[in-house]
Amino acid sequence: MFEFETVTWLGLIAAFCTTISLLPQAIKVITQKQTRDISLTMYIIFTSGVLLWLIYGILTKDMPVMLANAITFVLSFTILLLKIKYK
């Protein structure tokens, strides 16, 4: 059986990988100011889901979930706002 610390590290590494995956898209949108190929519906649903995961993490005091979803929310919300701005 895993120790709590090992499981927490596993969660943090997984959270890092999934969170950092949004960084290239955010950088591209910010630098190119072009969002034509990004689905508005997808980013609305995705950002809403991330916000709900963040709230869940806060309520359950789950550090990997809180940390990953706080950062992911900032990135996805930024992309969403720029998608609306640059249509």
C-alpha positions in Angstrom: 0.0 0.0 0.0 1.2 3.5 -0.8 2.1 5.9 2.0 0.1 9.1 2.1 3.3 11.1 1.1 3.9 8.9 -1.9 0.3 9.2 -3.1 0.4 13.0 -2.6 3.6 13.2 -4.7 2.0 11.1 -7.4 -1.0 13.5 -7.4 1.3 16.5 -7.5 3.2 15.1 -10.5 0.0 14.2 -12.3 -1.4 17.6 -11.6 1.8 19.3 -12.9 1.7 17.3 -16.2 -2.0 18.1 -16.9 -1.7 21.7 -15.8 1.4 22.5 -17.7 -0.2 21.2 -20.9 -2.2 24.4 -21.2 0.8 26.6 -21.1 1.8 26.3 -24.8 -1.8 27.2 -25.8 -1.9 30.2 -23.4 1.4 31.5 -24.7 0.3 31.1 -28.3 -3.0 32.9 -27.7 -1.3 35.7 -25.8 1.5 36.3 -28.3 -0.4 35.7 -31.5 -3.7 37.3 -30.4 -5.6 34.7 -32.6 -8.2 32.3 -31.3 -10.1 31.4 -34.4 -9.3 27.7 -34.2 -10.2 27.3 -30.5 -13.7 26.1 -29.6 -15.5 28.7 -27.3 -18.0 26.0 -26.1 -15.1 23.7 -25.2 -13.3 26.3 -23.2 -16.5 27.4 -21.4 -17.2 23.8 -20.4 -13.6 23.0 -19.5 -13.1 26.2 -17.4 -16.4 25.5 -15.6 -15.2 22.0 -14.8 -11.9 23.2 -13.6 -13.6 25.7 -11.3 -15.7 23.0 -9.9 -12.7 20.8 -9.3 -11.0 23.7 -7.6 -14.0 24.1 -5.3 -14.0 20.4 -4.6 -10.3 20.5 -3.8 -10.8 23.3 -1.3 -13.8 21.6 0.3 -11.9 18.3 0.7 -8.6 20.0 1.6 -6.9 18.0 -1.2 -3.6 19.9 -1.9 -2.8 18.3 -5.4 -6.4 19.0 -6.6 -6.4 22.6 -5.2 -3.0 23.5 -6.6 -3.5 22.0 -10.0 -6.9 23.4 -10.5 -6.0 26.8 -9.3 -3.2 27.1 -11.8 -5.3 25.4 -14.6 -8.2 27.7 -13.9 -6.0 30.8 -14.3 -4.6 29.5 -17.6 -7.9 28.3 -19.0 -9.8 31.4 -17.9 -7.2 33.5 -19.6 -7.5 31.6 -22.8 -11.3 31.8 -22.5 -11.3 35.6 -22.0 -8.9 36.0 -24.9 -11.1 33.8 -27.1 -14.1 36.1 -26.4 -11.9 39.2 -27.0 -10.3 38.1 -30.2 -13.2 36.0 -31.7 
